[in-house]
Amino acid sequence: ILLHIRKKERRTSGEAEAQQLKVASGTDSKVLGGAISAFAREGRRMVVIAIGAGSINAAIKGLAIARKNVEEEAIDLLCKPEFTEVNDGTTALRMLLLVEQT
């Protein structure tokens, strides 16, 4: 058996062409969910950036609320978590929520 292994290029998340929204731990999840829903209904791409446990919690709650808001409109919301360096080599969880209509 001969297996060919090729290194693939990293897929881009669409972060460059989407509007970015940063979430803090004190962000109201209902307001965030409404904003995500509005962008999804308009067919616009949006990236929600959350760094740290509290802000990721708020972002996930906002995503859940948005999914409930648009479930009857055949709109799908994608979630892509990744690790990244934030300050001076410190690694933290940075979550990118790429919101797009399918």
N, C-alpha and C positions, 0 to 999 in steps of 0.2 A: 504494500500500500504506500503510495506516494502522496503526501499532502503538501500542497502549495500554500504557503502562508504569506499574505500580503498585508502590509500596513495600510489601513484605510484612513482617509482624511476625516478629521473631526467634523461632524455635521454642525452647521451653524444654527443657533436657536432662533434667528430672526430678530435678535436683540437690537441690531443696528437700525433696522427700518421701523421698529415699533416705538410707540410712545412709552416712556418709562414712568413708573409710579413707585416711590419708596414708601415702605410701610414701617411704622414705629410700633413699639409695644402698646402704646396708648391709642392707636388708631381704632376708630369705631368700625367694627366688622360689618354692620349693616350698611354704613355709608360706603365702605369699600366694595361690598357685594353689589350695591347699586351702580357704582362706577364701572365695575367689571361687566355687569349686565348691559349697561348702556353701550360700552365699546363693542361688546359681542353682537348686539343687535344691529349696530351700524356697520358691522363687517370689518371694523378696524382692528389692527393688531395692537396688543398692549402687553407690556412686561411689568409684572409686579415683583419688586426686589425687596426681600426681607432678610436681614442679617441678625441672628440671635434668636433665642428660644421664644421670647415674648412676641417679637414681631412676626416670626414664622407662625406662631399660634394664631395671631390676628389675621394673617394672610390666608391660612387654611380655612378659618371660619368664614372669611369673606368669600373665598372660592366656593365653599359649600352653599352659602346663601345665594350666590350668583347662579350656581348650577340649578338650584331650586327655582329661581326666577325665570330661567330660560329653557327649562326642560321640555316644555311643550312646543318650542320653536325649532327643534332639531338643531340646536347649537351645541357643539362639544367644546369643552374647555380642557386644555392640556396642562400638565404640571411636570416640571423638570427640576428636581433638586440636584444641586452640585456643591462640592466643597471648593473653597477658594481662599486665597490669602487676603486678609483684610489690613492688618497693620504690622509692619516689621516682622514678617515671617510667621505671624500668628494665623493659624488655620481656623476657620469657623464655617458653619453651615450657611451658605448663601442660597436661597431658594429663588429660582426664576419661575414665574408662572407665565407661560406664554399663552395668551388668550387669543384664539382665532376661531372663526366659524368654519365648520366642515361642510 
